[in-house]
């Protein structure tokens, strides 16, 4: 009996060491990764494949899309991808350290913003949290080369059904800002009942 207990203790110890060496999430799985996006006018398509982003543009003469740029994604894949009609590419992460990455049409990383650069600590505190995400993005849309963003999200997205809700957030909170892809700067938007992002 003692040898069985010793074997079980060794197995438990090895399992704890294995778990401790892996990236830890309170959720059972890391956040999901977006795989494609289309610009509002349909002229540009971005696809993620095996750690690379592929940018296609519409070739109207042959009614098809042709590959124009290929680049490595910096870090892990994003939860959302947005593409402007000028081929600006924004990767959005439901994370505090890296929240938005802006790439130009050739795939050069122009700017990275953390959540602290986009929102105040009070606004971050109004967001729902799971073990692996901060649900700060509710909706976003491109207007020319400006991505208007509104939050926080009122629903949990980008996680498996087995997520752990760590913080409920404030259902009455609202904030908005825009990323100007030309400059690239963040513009604060004051919210009221009639404000659209």
C-alpha positions in Angstrom: 0.0 0.0 0.0 2.8 2.4 0.8 4.4 2.0 -2.6 1.1 2.8 -4.3 0.9 6.0 -2.2 4.5 6.9 -3.0 3.8 6.5 -6.7 0.7 8.6 -6.5 2.6 11.4 -4.7 5.3 11.3 -7.4 2.6 11.5 -10.1 0.9 14.4 -8.4 4.2 16.2 -7.9 5.1 15.8 -11.6 1.6 17.0 -12.6 2.0 20.1 -10.5 5.5 20.8 -12.0 4.0 20.4 -15.5 1.1 22.7 -14.8 3.4 25.3 -13.1 5.7 25.4 -16.2 2.8 26.2 -18.6 1.0 29.5 -19.1 -1.8 29.7 -16.5 -5.3 30.8 -17.3 -8.3 30.6 -14.9 -10.3 29.8 -18.1 -9.8 26.3 -19.4 -8.4 27.6 -22.7 -6.7 30.8 -23.9 -8.8 33.4 -25.8 -9.9 32.6 -29.3 -8.0 34.1 -32.3 -9.6 35.9 -35.2 -8.6 34.5 -38.6 -9.9 37.0 -41.2 -11.3 40.5 -41.8 -12.5 42.5 -44.8 -12.4 46.2 -45.3 -15.7 48.1 -45.3 -15.6 48.5 -49.1 -14.5 44.9 -49.7 -11.3 45.9 -51.4 -8.9 44.4 -48.8 -8.9 41.0 -47.0 -6.6 40.0 -44.2 -6.1 36.4 -43.2 -4.0 34.9 -40.4 -2.3 31.6 -41.1 0.3 29.9 -39.0 1.6 33.1 -37.3 1.6 35.2 -40.5 -0.8 37.8 -41.7 -1.6 37.8 -45.4 -3.1 40.9 -47.0 -5.0 40.5 -50.3 -6.4 43.3 -52.5 -9.2 43.0 -55.0 -8.0 42.6 -58.6 -11.1 43.9 -60.4 -9.9 42.8 -63.9 -10.1 39.1 -63.0 -12.7 39.4 -60.2 -10.3 37.8 -57.6 -8.0 38.8 -54.7 -4.3 38.8 -55.1 -1.7 38.5 -52.3 0.1 41.8 -51.8 1.8 41.6 -48.4 2.8 38.9 -46.0 4.2 39.6 -42.5 4.8 37.9 -39.1 2.3 38.7 -36.4 4.0 40.2 -33.3 3.0 38.1 -30.3 -0.1 35.9 -30.2 -3.0 36.2 -32.6 -5.6 38.9 -31.9 -9.2 38.4 -30.8 -10.4 40.9 -33.5 -9.1 42.2 -36.8 -10.2 45.4 -38.5 -9.1 46.6 -41.9 -9.7 50.1 -43.3 -10.5 51.0 -46.9 -6.8 52.3 -47.0 -5.5 48.9 -45.9 -4.6 50.0 -42.3 -4.7 46.8 -40.2 -5.6 46.9 -36.5 -5.3 43.8 -34.3 -7.4 44.1 -31.1 -6.6 42.0 -28.0 -8.7 41.6 -24.9 -5.6 42.0 -22.8 -4.1 44.8 -20.7 -0.5 44.7 -21.9 -1.1 44.7 -25.7 -4.6 45.9 -26.5 -4.2 47.3 -30.1 -1.6 46.9 -32.7 -1.6 49.1 -35.9 0.1 47.8 -39.0 0.5 49.7 -42.3 -0.4 48.3 -45.7 3.0 46.7 -46.0 2.8 44.9 -42.7 5.1 47.2 -40.7 4.1 47.5 -37.0 3.4 51.3 -36.6 2.2 51.5 -33.0 1.1 49.3 -30.1 -1.2 50.5 -27.3 -1.7 49.0 -23.9 -5.1 49.3 -22.2 -3.7 51.9 -19.8 -2.9 54.1 -22.8 -6.5 53.8 -24.1 -8.6 53.9 -20.9 -8.4 55.3 -17.4 -8.1 52.9 -14.5 -11.7 53.7 -13.6 -12.9 52.7 -17.1 -10.8 49.5 -17.0 -12.5 48.7 -13.7 -15.9 48.8 -15.4 -15.0 45.9 -17.7 -16.0 42.3 -17.2 -13.1 40.0 -16.7 -12.7 36.3 -17.3 -9.6 34.3 -16.3 -8.0 35.1 -19.7 -9.6 38.3 -21.0 -10.7 41.8 -20.1 -14.0 42.4 -22.0 -13.3 46.1 -22.9 -14.4 46.1 -26.6 -18.2 46.2 -27.3 -18.2 47.4 -30.9 -16.0 49.1 -33.4 -16.3 50.4 -36.9 -14.0 52.2 -39.4 -15.0 55.7 -40.7 -12.4 56.5 -43.4 -9.1 55.9 -41.5 -10.5 56.3 -38.0 -11.5 53.2 -36.0 -14.2 54.3 -33.6 -14.5 52.0 -30.5 -17.1 51.8 -27.8 -17.1 49.7 -24.6 -17.2 48.0 -22.3 -18.7 44.8 -23.6 -22.0 43.7 -22.1 -21.4 40.1 -23.1 -18.4 37.7 -22.8 -16.7 37.0 -26.1 -13.7 35.2 -27.4 -13.5 32.5 -24.8 -14.5 28.9 -24.6 -17.8 28.0 -23.0 -15.9 26.9 -19.9 -14.7 30.4 -18.9 -14.5 31.7 -15.4 -16.1 35.1 -14.7 -13.7 36.9 -12.4 -15.5 40.3 -12.3 -19.0 41.2 -13.5 -18.1 44.8 -14.4 -20.5 47.8 -14.5 -23.4 47.3 -16.9 -24.2 51.0 -16.9 -20.7 52.1 -17.8 -19.8 53.6 -21.3 -16.7 54.9 -22.9 -15.5 55.6 -26.4 -12.4 56.6 -28.3 -11.1 56.5 -31.8 -7.8 55.5 -33.3 -6.6 57.7 -36.2 -4.5 55.5 -38.4 -3.0 58.5 -40.2 -1.3 60.1 -37.2 -1.6 57.4 -35.2 -3.2 59.0 -32.2 -6.0 58.2 -29.8 -8.9 60.6 -29.7 -11.2 60.6 -26.6 -15.0 60.7 -27.4 -17.4 62.0 -24.8 -20.4 59.7 -24.4 -24.0 60.8 -24.0 -27.3 59.2 -25.0 -27.1 60.4 -28.6 -23.4 59.5 -29.3 -22.7 56.9 -31.9 -19.1 55.7 -32.1 
